[in-house]
Amino acid sequence: EVRSQGVRLHVICPGPVETRMRRGGFPHEDPATLSQPEDVADAVIFCLLQSPTAYTREILVMPGR
């Protein structure tokens, strides 16, 4: 709706991420099944550094283990 006005929007929904808060809420969960905070941060940085003429439809961040 606002692309013609130079506004870009990125929505990042990472799902479960291995954080202290997550560990506190789910103490028996295997951390290897979760994404790492650094991986989500990398996706954010990618979006911020993307060329203004580029368009990314989706970025999927999943645990790599």
NORVENLIN-V559646 format. One record per backbone hydrogen bond with DSSP energy under -1.0 kcal/mol. NH is the residue of the N-H (numbers start at 1). CO is the residue of the C=O. Records with the same first field share a line. If there is no record, write none. Layout:
BEGIN
NH=CO + CO
END
This chain:
BEGIN
5=2
6=3
7=2
18=35
19=17
23=19
24=20
25=21
26=22
29=26
33=30
34=31
35=16
40=36
41=37
42=38
43=39
44=40
45=41
46=42
47=43
48=44
49=45
54=51
END
